[in-house]
Amino acid sequence: MASGRHRGIGKVYLMRARGNNFKVGSSRKPRRRLQQIRRTRPSTTLKRSFSAWEMNGAESAAHEALHRKGFKRVKKGPTEWFRKKPSSSWAKTERTVQNAVYRHNRKTRNYLACLLNLLL
């Protein structure tokens, strides 16, 4: 899960490793994060990234959505790695992450708008 340093505007990314393993994380610079991950997992590729108003919450929302859809976390290694279900396409996996991030963005934007109205 994302640490407190990942607050604010940034990206939630989806990276694919060899086989059916993939990672959902957050970063302001996903390509730089990819370079870091490739040090230990050279076959990893950046599949997609989605803009997020608040990275920490958007990443958590994506993890929760994947869990609800039956995706399993990889037992070894970091908890942000998941295993794709054999019955699920990569496009469906991407849509699950994308929809979770977009829903979180709408919720966050509404919260920020309400907060701004209170301050004005």
VONUKOL-504008 format. One record per residue (C-alpha): residue number from 1; residue in three letters; x, y, z. Coordinates in steps of 0.1 Angstrom, whole numbers, plus 5000, padded with zeros to 4 digits. Example, Ala and Ser with C-alpha at 12.3 -4.5 7.8 and 13.67 -1.06 7.14 Angstrom:
 resi resn    u    v    w
    1  ALA 5123 4955 5078
    2  SER 5137 4989 5071
end
This chain:
 resi resn    u    v    w
    1  MET 5000 5000 5000
    2  ALA 5011 5035 4994
    3  SER 5029 5054 5022
    4  GLY 5021 5089 5034
    5  ARG 5046 5104 5010
    6  HIS 5024 5096 4981
    7  ARG 4997 5122 4990
    8  GLY 4985 5147 4964
    9  ILE 4982 5147 4927
   10  GLY 5000 5120 4907
   11  LYS 4994 5087 4890
   12  VAL 4982 5053 4898
   13  TYR 5000 5028 4876
   14  LEU 4995 4993 4864
   15  MET 5027 4974 4857
   16  ARG 5029 4938 4843
   17  ALA 5057 4913 4852
   18  ARG 5063 4880 4836
   19  GLY 5034 4856 4837
   20  ASN 5002 4868 4853
   21  ASN 5017 4890 4880
   22  PHE 5010 4927 4880
   23  LYS 5016 4957 4903
   24  VAL 4993 4986 4912
   25  GLY 5011 5015 4928
   26  SER 5013 5052 4929
   27  SER 5039 5077 4919
   28  ARG 5043 5112 4905
   29  LYS 5068 5097 4880
   30  PRO 5057 5061 4870
   31  ARG 5084 5057 4844
   32  ARG 5111 5064 4870
   33  ARG 5094 5040 4893
   34  LEU 5094 5014 4865
   35  GLN 5132 5018 4863
   36  GLN 5135 5011 4900
   37  ILE 5114 4980 4898
   38  ARG 5133 4966 4868
   39  ARG 5164 4963 4890
   40  THR 5147 4933 4907
   41  ARG 5121 4923 4880
   42  PRO 5137 4931 4846
   43  SER 5107 4919 4826
   44  THR 5083 4944 4841
   45  THR 5065 4968 4817
   46  LEU 5043 4998 4824
   47  LYS 5008 4990 4810
   48  ARG 4989 5021 4820
   49  SER 4988 5050 4844
   50  PHE 4958 5070 4855
   51  SER 4958 5106 4869
   52  ALA 4947 5108 4905
   53  TRP 4938 5138 4926
   54  GLU 4950 5120 4957
   55  MET 4974 5091 4950
   56  ASN 4973 5073 4983
   57  GLY 4935 5070 4984
   58  ALA 4932 5062 4947
   59  GLU 4957 5034 4950
   60  SER 4939 5020 4980
   61  ALA 4906 5022 4961
   62  ALA 4922 5002 4932
   63  HIS 4935 4975 4956
   64  GLU 4901 4972 4972
   65  ALA 4884 4969 4938
   66  LEU 4908 4942 4927
   67  HIS 4902 4923 4959
   68  ARG 4864 4925 4954
   69  LYS 4867 4912 4919
   70  GLY 4886 4881 4932
   71  PHE 4922 4890 4924
   72  LYS 4947 4875 4948
   73  ARG 4978 4893 4962
   74  VAL 5011 4875 4954
   75  LYS 5022 4859 4986
   76  LYS 5059 4866 4984
   77  GLY 5073 4901 4980
   78  PRO 5055 4935 4982
   79  THR 5018 4935 4989
   80  GLU 5011 4957 4958
   81  TRP 5017 4927 4935
   82  PHE 4986 4907 4923
   83  ARG 4980 4877 4902
   84  LYS 4957 4880 4873
   85  LYS 4928 4855 4872
   86  PRO 4930 4831 4843
   87  SER 4894 4840 4834
   88  SER 4901 4877 4833
   89  SER 4916 4896 4803
   90  TRP 4942 4923 4807
   91  ALA 4917 4948 4794
   92  LYS 4893 4939 4821
   93  THR 4920 4942 4848
   94  GLU 4929 4976 4835
   95  ARG 4893 4987 4835
   96  THR 4889 4976 4871
   97  VAL 4919 4998 4882
   98  GLN 4908 5027 4860
   99  ASN 4872 5027 4873
  100  ALA 4884 5026 4909
  101  VAL 4907 5056 4903
  102  TYR 4880 5076 4885
  103  ARG 4855 5069 4912
  104  HIS 4880 5080 4939
  105  ASN 4888 5111 4918
  106  ARG 4851 5121 4916
  107  LYS 4847 5116 4954
  108  THR 4879 5136 4961
  109  ARG 4869 5164 4937
  110  ASN 4835 5167 4954
  111  TYR 4851 5168 4988
  112  LEU 4875 5195 4977
  113  ALA 4847 5216 4961
  114  CYS 4827 5214 4993
  115  LEU 4858 5224 5014
  116  LEU 4865 5253 4991
  117  ASN 4829 5265 4994
  118  LEU 4832 5265 5032
  119  LEU 4863 5286 5030
  120  LEU 4849 5312 5007
end
